[in-house]
Amino acid sequence: MPADFIVRPIDPVADGPALHAIYGDEASCQYLSRPATASITDTIAMMQGWMARDDINWVLADNPGGPAIGRVSLYASPKPQVWEAACMIAPAARGRNLAARGLAIAIEEAFERRGVRRIMADVDPDNIPSIRVFGKLGFSYEGRLRGEWETHLGVRDSLIYGLVREDPRPWRNWSF
């Protein structure tokens, strides 16, 4: 595992205050389907809802006891063995390639230990940092769904990216 950060399972109560710096921040939540959470309590409740499923919900931290500086998630879609990827990094921790590196670890877990055959990402067309992350990870651009989401920003398109188990995994050549 990389020496400059760790991934660990999310703990909604313990990680709620640190992750509220992301999920309570309007700028960080700009491209989500819902607005920022109003309080730490709301952030914790949202995270507790995530825990009802057998998904990968990990926080990134600088060290095992440190506060969360981001989240990576892979979660099951209604289609068998097809999961969706998501990531959020705290503003203060950006610029370290944490989203791509954390997702790479989660993707390995999904493909190698959970039997996932395909991982997709649904990205707002204006979310350039996320588009870059999925590009670094080798996801293929598969298309644009026009008027796909009705969000706090209004009706938005979706860019769909996909990675299948047999695709190259460029992160295996990275020096984390």
TAZINOR-V291183 format. One record per pair of residues at least 24 apart in sequence whose ideal C-beta (glycine too) atoms are under 10 Angstrom apart, sorted by the first residue. I is the first residue (numbers start at 0). J is the second residue. D is the distance in whole Angstrom. If there is no record, write none. Layout:
I_J_D, I_J_D
This chain:
0_104_7, 0_175_8, 1_59_10, 1_97_9, 1_100_6, 1_101_9, 1_103_10, 1_104_8, 1_173_10, 1_174_10, 1_175_4, 2_62_10, 2_175_8, 3_61_7, 3_62_9, 3_95_7, 3_97_9, 3_100_9, 3_175_8, 4_59_5, 4_60_7, 4_61_6, 4_62_8, 4_65_9, 4_68_7, 4_69_9, 4_92_9, 4_95_8, 4_96_10, 4_97_6, 4_100_7, 4_101_7, 4_104_10, 4_175_9, 5_57_9, 5_58_9, 5_59_7, 5_60_6, 5_61_8, 5_62_6, 5_63_6, 5_64_10, 5_65_8, 5_101_10, 5_104_10, 6_55_9, 6_57_4, 6_58_7, 6_59_6, 6_60_8, 6_69_9, 6_70_10, 6_71_7, 6_97_10, 6_100_9, 6_101_6, 6_102_10, 6_104_6, 6_105_7, 6_108_9, 7_57_6, 7_58_6, 7_59_8, 7_60_7, 7_63_7, 7_64_10, 7_65_10, 7_67_9, 8_50_9, 8_55_9, 8_56_7, 8_57_6, 8_58_8, 9_46_6, 9_47_10, 9_49_7, 9_50_7, 9_54_10, 9_55_10, 9_56_4, 9_57_6, 9_58_5, 9_67_8, 9_70_7, 9_71_10, 9_72_8, 10_43_10, 10_46_9, 10_50_9, 10_56_10, 10_58_8, 10_67_9, 11_42_8, 11_43_5, 11_44_8, 11_45_8, 11_46_4, 11_47_5, 11_48_9, 11_49_8, 11_50_6, 11_56_9, 12_39_10, 12_43_6, 12_46_9, 12_47_8, 13_43_10, 13_58_9, 13_66_9, 13_67_8, 14_42_9, 14_43_9, 14_46_7, 14_56_10, 14_58_5, 14_60_9, 14_66_8, 14_67_4, 14_70_8, 15_39_5, 15_40_8, 15_41_9, 15_42_5, 15_43_4, 15_44_9, 15_45_9, 15_46_6, 15_47_9, 15_67_9, 16_42_8, 16_43_9, 16_66_8, 16_67_9, 17_42_10, 17_58_8, 17_60_8, 17_65_9, 17_66_4, 17_67_4, 17_68_7, 17_69_9, 17_70_10, 17_89_7, 18_42_6, 18_43_9, 18_45_9, 18_46_7, 18_58_7, 18_66_9, 18_67_5, 18_68_9, 18_69_8, 18_70_6, 18_87_8, 18_89_8, 19_43_8, 19_45_10, 19_46_10, 19_67_10, 20_66_9, 20_67_9, 20_68_9, 20_89_5, 20_90_7, 20_91_8, 20_92_10, 21_67_8, 21_68_9, 21_69_7, 21_70_7, 21_87_5, 21_88_7, 21_89_5, 21_90_8, 21_92_9, 22_46_8, 22_70_9, 22_87_7, 24_87_10, 24_89_9, 24_90_7, 25_151_9, 26_90_8, 27_87_6, 27_88_9, 27_89_8, 27_90_7, 27_93_10, 28_87_8, 28_151_8, 29_123_8, 29_125_8, 29_126_8, 29_150_10, 29_151_9, 29_152_7, 30_122_8, 30_123_4, 30_124_9, 30_125_7, 30_126_4, 30_127_10, 30_128_9, 30_129_7, 30_148_10, 30_150_8, 30_152_8, 30_155_8, 31_85_9, 31_87_9, 31_123_9, 31_126_10, 31_148_10, 31_150_7, 31_151_8, 31_152_9, 32_121_9, 32_123_9, 32_147_10, 32_148_6, 32_149_8, 32_150_5, 32_151_8, 32_152_9, 32_155_8, 32_157_10, 33_150_7, 33_151_6, 34_150_8, 34_151_4, 34_152_9, 35_151_9, 46_70_9, 49_74_8, 53_113_9, 54_82_8, 54_83_9, 54_85_10, 54_105_10, 54_109_9, 54_113_9, 55_82_8, 55_84_9, 55_102_10, 55_104_9, 55_105_5, 55_106_9, 55_108_6, 55_109_6, 55_112_10, 55_113_8, 55_115_10, 56_85_10, 56_105_9, 57_86_10, 57_101_7, 57_102_10, 57_104_8, 57_105_6, 57_108_9, 58_87_10, 58_101_9, 59_86_9, 59_87_10, 59_88_7, 59_89_9, 59_92_8, 59_95_9, 59_97_5, 59_98_9, 59_100_8, 59_101_5, 59_102_10, 59_104_9, 60_92_10, 61_92_8, 61_95_10, 61_97_10, 67_92_9, 68_92_4, 68_93_9, 68_95_9, 68_97_7, 68_101_10, 69_93_9, 69_95_9, 69_97_5, 69_98_7, 69_101_7, 70_98_9, 70_101_8, 71_97_9, 71_98_7, 71_99_10, 71_100_9, 71_101_4, 71_102_5, 71_103_9, 71_104_8, 71_105_5, 71_106_9, 72_101_10, 72_102_9, 72_105_7, 73_102_8, 73_105_5, 73_106_7, 73_108_8, 73_109_5, 73_110_10, 73_113_8, 73_115_7, 73_118_6, 74_109_10, 75_109_10, 75_113_9, 75_115_8, 76_117_9, 76_118_10, 76_119_7, 76_121_10, 78_116_10, 78_117_8, 78_119_9, 79_114_9, 79_115_10, 79_116_8, 79_117_10, 80_109_10, 80_113_9, 80_114_6, 80_115_5, 80_116_4, 80_117_7, 80_118_10, 80_164_9, 81_115_7, 81_116_7, 81_117_5, 81_118_8, 81_119_7, 81_161_9, 81_163_10, 82_106_9, 82_109_6, 82_110_10, 82_113_8, 82_115_5, 82_116_9, 82_117_7, 82_118_5, 82_119_8, 83_117_10, 83_118_7, 83_119_6, 83_120_7, 83_121_7, 84_109_9, 84_118_5, 84_119_7, 84_120_5, 84_121_9, 84_122_10, 84_129_10, 84_132_9, 84_133_7, 84_136_8, 84_138_8, 84_160_8, 84_161_10, 84_162_8, 85_120_8, 85_121_9, 85_122_10, 85_129_9, 86_120_9, 86_128_10, 86_129_7, 86_132_7, 86_133_9, 87_129_10, 88_128_9, 88_132_9, 93_128_8, 96_131_10, 96_132_9, 96_135_8, 96_173_9, 96_175_9, 97_132_10, 98_128_8, 98_129_8, 98_131_9, 98_132_5, 98_133_9, 98_135_9, 98_136_9, 99_131_8, 99_132_5, 99_133_8, 99_134_9, 99_135_5, 99_136_6, 99_169_9, 99_170_7, 99_173_8, 100_132_10, 100_135_9, 100_136_10, 100_170_7, 100_173_7, 100_175_6, 101_132_10, 102_132_7, 102_133_8, 102_135_9, 102_136_6, 102_138_10, 102_162_10, 102_170_9, 103_135_9, 103_136_6, 103_137_10, 103_168_8, 103_169_9, 103_170_4, 103_171_8, 103_173_8, 103_175_8, 104_170_9, 104_175_9, 106_136_7, 106_137_9, 106_138_10, 106_162_7, 106_164_10, 106_168_7, 106_170_8, 107_168_8, 107_170_8, 107_171_9, 109_162_10, 109_164_9, 110_162_9, 110_163_9, 110_164_5, 110_165_10, 110_166_10, 110_168_8, 111_164_9, 114_164_9, 115_162_10, 115_163_9, 115_164_7, 116_163_6, 116_164_5, 116_165_9, 117_161_6, 117_162_7, 117_163_5, 117_164_7, 117_166_9, 118_160_9, 118_161_7, 118_162_5, 118_163_8, 118_164_9, 118_166_10, 119_159_6, 119_160_7, 119_161_5, 119_162_8, 119_163_10, 120_157_10, 120_158_8, 120_159_7, 120_160_4, 120_161_8, 120_162_8, 121_147_8, 121_148_8, 121_157_5, 121_158_8, 121_159_6, 121_160_8, 122_156_10, 122_157_7, 122_158_5, 122_159_8, 122_160_7, 123_147_10, 123_148_8, 123_150_8, 123_152_8, 123_155_6, 123_156_8, 123_157_7, 123_158_7, 124_155_8, 124_156_5, 124_157_8, 124_158_5, 125_152_9, 125_155_8, 125_156_9, 125_158_10, 126_155_10, 126_158_8, 129_158_9, 129_160_9, 130_158_7, 130_160_8, 132_160_10, 133_158_9, 133_160_5, 133_161_9, 133_162_8, 134_160_8, 134_169_10, 135_169_7, 135_170_8, 135_173_9, 136_160_9, 136_162_7, 136_166_10, 136_168_8, 136_169_7, 136_170_7, 137_162_6, 137_166_6, 137_167_6, 137_168_6, 137_169_5, 137_170_8, 137_171_10, 138_162_5, 138_163_10, 138_166_8, 139_163_9, 139_166_8
